Amino acid sequence: MLRTLSSDAFVSRCLRALGYTSNLPTASDYAQRVADCANDALRHVWTFAHWPMLRRTELRTYRPPFTRGLGFAKGQECWHRGAYWRAETDAPASEPSEGNPEWRRLAPDEVVRFIALDQPWENTEIALGGVNLRGFAYARDPKAFPDQPPIVGCSFAGDYPGGGTTRINLPRDAPDRVWVAFVPDSPRVSLTAWSSGAAYGYGDDVRHDGESWTCVASESSGEEPGVAASWRKSRIPEFLAPAAVAHFQSSMASEDQGRAHAAAVAQRLLEELHETYFGLQGVDDRADCDME
């Protein structure tokens, strides 16, 4: 089982590395800087390699499953009972079915096949840099069928590593649903206290009861983290913590305080960690060279 730290424990380690022993900061400007630097450090070490212990495999569809609460508009598409459907009217009042004038079943070649990195109907986002295109999509569960070849022809849409990359295109002959192997988005730290009176949306981060939480619902108001299913708790893998703390030090330090030295230490820790997991295999599994 992967050993993890709470977000508060991780931030405390970061602050102790700077020589601070006080409680976590609450002053808004400094707290935000600490959180930003901690999150930058986590993202850096998280996607430095496709760490095998962080990989997940999930069965995914190219469109969201039909639910009445989504309020489909004309032209929007969904997955329902083994097929893809397109709404023929705004706010259809019934579920997709053959002969229903509110919906049209799509032929296989009509469905543009792509997996969004942050599909909002999934609880798990795919990290930017957490995909190896040479082994991303499979027709069957790769854990159950490890010898099957991956689906070839996957490609990124948009610019990598810029903000334009939001999805991974699959070939037109890919199955209607695919198993995908990926590293999820890195955990995030927040030092902003959750408020029962505030409205939160998908992707918002808060701190509550010594933990950081990310909202995984379209909206959440008054639903307490740790109680409601609309929140996901952030946990930091223990094996990445030393390198992440070192990167935090380099981000917080000035040139006079040894920023260059701290950055070199952080990089060396990552290189040693990579050698531990990949060096003996003769594999270089860092950022995918197919990302364009």
C-alpha positions as CSV (number, residue, x, y, z in Angstrom):
1,M,0.0,0.0,0.0
2,L,1.3,3.4,-1.0
3,R,2.3,5.5,2.1
4,T,1.0,9.0,2.0
5,L,1.1,12.3,3.9
6,S,-1.7,14.7,4.7
7,S,-1.4,18.1,3.0
8,D,-0.8,19.8,6.4
9,A,2.0,17.4,7.2
10,F,3.6,18.0,3.8
11,V,3.4,21.8,4.2
12,S,4.9,21.5,7.7
13,R,7.9,19.6,6.3
14,C,8.3,22.3,3.7
15,L,8.3,25.1,6.3
16,R,10.7,23.2,8.6
17,A,13.1,22.9,5.6
18,L,13.1,26.7,5.6
19,G,13.9,26.8,9.3
20,Y,10.3,27.7,10.5
21,T,8.7,25.8,13.3
22,S,5.5,27.8,13.7
23,N,2.0,26.8,12.7
24,L,0.9,26.9,9.1
25,P,0.6,30.4,7.8
26,T,-2.8,32.1,7.7
27,A,-1.9,35.6,6.4
28,S,-3.5,35.6,3.0
29,D,-0.5,36.8,0.8
30,Y,2.1,34.6,2.4
31,A,-0.2,31.6,2.7
32,Q,-1.0,31.8,-1.0
33,R,2.7,32.0,-1.9
34,V,3.4,28.9,0.3
35,A,0.5,27.0,-1.3
36,D,1.5,28.1,-4.8
37,C,5.1,27.0,-4.3
38,A,4.1,23.7,-2.7
39,N,1.8,22.9,-5.6
40,D,4.4,23.8,-8.2
41,A,6.8,21.4,-6.4
42,L,4.3,18.7,-6.3
43,R,3.4,19.0,-10.0
44,H,7.1,18.9,-10.9
45,V,8.0,15.7,-9.1
46,W,4.7,14.1,-9.8
47,T,5.1,14.2,-13.6
48,F,8.9,13.9,-13.7
49,A,8.3,10.2,-14.7
50,H,5.4,7.9,-15.1
51,W,5.9,6.5,-11.7
52,P,4.4,2.9,-11.7
53,M,2.9,3.2,-8.2
54,L,0.9,6.3,-9.3
55,R,-0.6,4.7,-12.5
56,R,-4.3,4.0,-12.8
57,T,-6.3,2.1,-15.3
58,E,-10.0,3.1,-15.9
59,L,-12.7,2.3,-18.4
60,R,-13.8,5.6,-20.0
61,T,-16.3,6.8,-22.5
62,Y,-15.9,9.7,-25.0
63,R,-19.1,11.4,-23.8
64,P,-20.8,11.6,-20.4
65,P,-23.3,9.0,-19.4
66,F,-26.9,10.2,-19.8
67,T,-28.5,11.6,-16.6
68,R,-31.6,13.7,-16.5
69,G,-30.0,16.4,-14.3
70,L,-27.3,17.3,-16.9
71,G,-29.9,19.4,-19.0
72,F,-28.6,18.5,-22.5
73,A,-28.8,21.2,-25.2
74,K,-29.6,20.5,-28.8
75,G,-26.6,18.9,-30.5
76,Q,-24.9,17.7,-27.3
77,E,-24.0,14.0,-27.1
78,C,-24.1,11.3,-24.4
79,W,-23.4,7.6,-23.7
80,H,-26.5,5.5,-22.8
81,R,-27.1,1.7,-22.9
82,G,-24.1,0.8,-25.0
83,A,-24.4,3.6,-27.6
84,Y,-23.8,7.3,-28.3
85,W,-26.7,9.6,-28.8
86,R,-27.2,13.2,-29.9
87,A,-29.9,15.5,-28.6
88,E,-32.3,16.7,-31.3
89,T,-33.9,19.3,-29.1
90,D,-33.0,21.5,-26.2
91,A,-33.6,19.9,-22.7
92,P,-35.0,16.6,-23.9
93,A,-37.6,15.3,-21.4
94,S,-36.9,11.6,-21.9
95,E,-34.0,9.2,-22.1
96,P,-32.4,8.2,-25.4
97,S,-34.1,5.4,-27.2
98,E,-34.8,4.1,-30.7
99,G,-37.7,6.0,-32.2
100,N,-37.5,8.8,-29.7
101,P,-37.6,12.1,-31.8
102,E,-35.7,13.9,-29.0
103,W,-32.6,11.8,-29.6
104,R,-30.7,10.2,-32.5
105,R,-28.4,7.3,-32.1
106,L,-25.0,8.0,-33.7
107,A,-23.3,5.7,-36.1
108,P,-19.8,4.7,-35.1
109,D,-18.1,7.0,-37.7
110,E,-20.1,10.0,-36.4
111,V,-18.5,9.9,-32.9
112,V,-15.3,11.9,-32.6
113,R,-13.3,9.8,-30.2
114,F,-11.3,11.7,-27.6
115,I,-10.6,11.5,-23.9
116,A,-10.5,14.8,-22.1
117,L,-7.8,15.2,-19.5
118,D,-10.4,16.7,-17.1
119,Q,-13.7,14.9,-18.1
120,P,-16.1,16.5,-15.6
121,W,-18.1,13.3,-15.2
122,E,-15.0,11.5,-13.9
123,N,-13.7,11.9,-10.3
124,T,-10.1,11.5,-11.5
125,E,-8.3,14.0,-13.8
126,I,-5.4,13.0,-16.0
127,A,-2.2,14.8,-15.3
128,L,-0.7,16.9,-18.1
129,G,2.5,14.9,-18.6
130,G,1.0,11.8,-17.0
131,V,0.3,9.9,-20.3
132,N,2.5,7.7,-22.4
133,L,0.9,7.7,-25.8
134,R,2.6,4.5,-26.7
135,G,0.6,2.7,-23.9
136,F,-2.4,4.9,-23.2
137,A,-5.6,3.2,-24.6
138,Y,-6.5,-0.4,-24.7
139,A,-9.5,-2.4,-25.9
140,R,-9.5,-4.5,-22.7
141,D,-8.4,-4.0,-19.1
142,P,-4.5,-4.0,-19.3
143,K,-4.3,-5.4,-15.8
144,A,-6.3,-8.5,-16.8
145,F,-4.8,-8.7,-20.3
146,P,-1.2,-7.5,-19.9
147,D,0.0,-8.9,-23.3
148,Q,-2.5,-7.1,-25.5
149,P,-1.1,-4.3,-27.7
150,P,-2.1,-0.7,-27.0
151,I,-4.3,1.2,-29.5
152,V,-2.0,3.0,-31.9
153,G,-2.7,6.4,-33.4
154,C,-3.4,8.3,-30.2
155,S,-2.4,12.0,-30.3
156,F,-2.6,15.1,-28.2
157,A,-4.9,18.0,-29.3
158,G,-3.5,21.4,-28.7
159,D,-0.1,22.6,-27.7
160,Y,2.0,20.8,-25.1
161,P,3.0,21.8,-22.5
162,G,0.9,24.9,-23.0
163,G,-2.7,25.4,-21.7
164,G,-4.2,24.3,-25.0
165,T,-3.9,20.6,-24.4
166,T,-7.2,19.4,-23.1
167,R,-7.8,16.0,-24.8
168,I,-6.2,13.0,-26.4
169,N,-7.6,12.0,-29.8
170,L,-8.1,8.3,-30.6
171,P,-8.3,6.7,-34.0
172,R,-11.7,6.4,-35.6
173,D,-11.7,2.6,-35.4
174,A,-11.1,2.6,-31.6
175,P,-13.8,0.8,-29.5
176,D,-16.8,2.6,-28.2
177,R,-15.3,2.5,-24.7
178,V,-11.6,2.2,-23.9
179,W,-9.4,1.3,-21.0
180,V,-6.9,4.1,-20.4
181,A,-3.6,3.9,-18.4
182,F,-2.4,7.2,-16.9
183,V,-1.0,9.1,-13.9
184,P,-3.8,11.2,-12.3
185,D,-3.5,14.9,-11.7
186,S,-1.1,15.7,-8.8
187,P,-2.6,16.4,-5.4
188,R,-3.1,20.0,-4.5
189,V,-2.4,22.0,-1.3
190,S,-4.8,24.7,-0.1
191,L,-4.4,27.0,2.9
192,T,-7.8,28.6,2.3
193,A,-10.3,27.5,5.0
194,W,-13.5,25.9,3.8
195,S,-16.6,28.0,4.6
196,S,-20.1,26.5,5.0
197,G,-21.5,29.7,3.5
198,A,-19.4,29.8,0.3
199,A,-20.3,28.3,-3.0
200,Y,-17.7,26.0,-4.6
201,G,-17.4,24.6,-8.1
202,Y,-15.5,21.7,-9.8
203,G,-11.8,22.0,-9.2
204,D,-11.9,24.4,-6.2
205,D,-9.5,23.7,-3.4
206,V,-10.0,24.3,0.4
207,R,-8.5,23.3,3.7
208,H,-10.6,21.6,6.4
209,D,-9.7,19.6,9.5
210,G,-6.0,19.5,8.6
211,E,-6.5,18.3,5.0
212,S,-6.8,19.8,1.6
213,W,-9.8,19.0,-0.4
214,T,-10.8,19.4,-4.1
215,C,-14.4,19.9,-5.2
216,V,-15.3,17.1,-7.7
217,A,-19.0,18.2,-8.1
218,S,-20.3,20.9,-10.5
219,E,-21.3,22.9,-7.4
220,S,-21.1,22.5,-3.7
221,S,-22.6,24.9,-1.1
222,G,-22.6,24.0,2.6
223,E,-21.5,20.4,1.9
224,E,-18.7,19.6,4.4
225,P,-15.5,18.1,3.1
226,G,-15.0,14.6,4.5
227,V,-18.8,14.2,4.8
228,A,-20.1,14.9,1.3
229,A,-19.1,12.9,-1.8
230,S,-18.5,16.2,-3.6
231,W,-15.0,16.5,-2.1
232,R,-11.8,14.5,-2.8
233,K,-9.0,14.6,-0.2
234,S,-5.5,15.3,-1.3
235,R,-2.8,12.8,-0.1
236,I,0.9,13.2,-1.0
237,P,3.0,10.1,-1.7
238,E,5.7,9.7,0.9
239,F,8.3,8.6,-1.7
240,L,8.0,11.9,-3.6
241,A,8.0,14.1,-0.5
242,P,11.8,14.7,-0.1
243,A,12.2,15.8,-3.7
244,A,9.1,18.0,-3.5
245,V,10.3,19.6,-0.3
246,A,13.6,20.4,-2.0
247,H,11.9,22.0,-4.9
248,F,9.7,24.0,-2.5
249,Q,12.9,25.3,-0.9
250,S,14.3,26.4,-4.3
251,S,11.1,28.2,-5.2
252,M,10.9,30.1,-1.9
253,A,14.6,30.9,-1.7
254,S,16.2,34.0,-3.2
255,E,19.5,33.9,-5.0
256,D,21.3,35.0,-1.9
257,Q,19.6,32.3,0.1
258,G,21.0,29.6,-2.2
259,R,18.2,29.1,-4.8
260,A,20.6,27.5,-7.3
261,H,22.0,25.1,-4.8
262,A,18.5,24.1,-3.6
263,A,17.4,23.5,-7.2
264,A,20.4,21.3,-7.8
265,V,19.7,19.2,-4.7
266,A,16.1,18.8,-5.7
267,Q,17.1,17.7,-9.2
268,R,19.6,15.2,-7.9
269,L,17.0,13.7,-5.6
270,L,14.7,13.2,-8.5
271,E,17.4,11.7,-10.7
272,E,18.3,9.2,-7.9
273,L,14.6,8.3,-7.5
274,H,14.2,7.8,-11.2
275,E,17.3,5.6,-11.2
276,T,15.8,3.5,-8.4
277,Y,12.6,2.7,-10.3
278,F,13.7,2.7,-13.9
279,G,17.5,2.5,-14.1
280,L,17.8,-1.2,-13.6
281,Q,15.2,-1.8,-16.3
282,G,17.0,0.3,-18.8
283,V,13.9,2.3,-19.3
284,D,13.5,6.1,-19.6
285,D,9.9,6.8,-18.8
286,R,9.9,10.5,-18.4
287,A,7.9,13.1,-20.3
288,D,6.4,11.5,-23.4
289,C,8.3,12.5,-26.5
290,D,5.1,12.1,-28.5
291,M,3.5,15.1,-26.8
292,E,3.3,17.9,-29.3
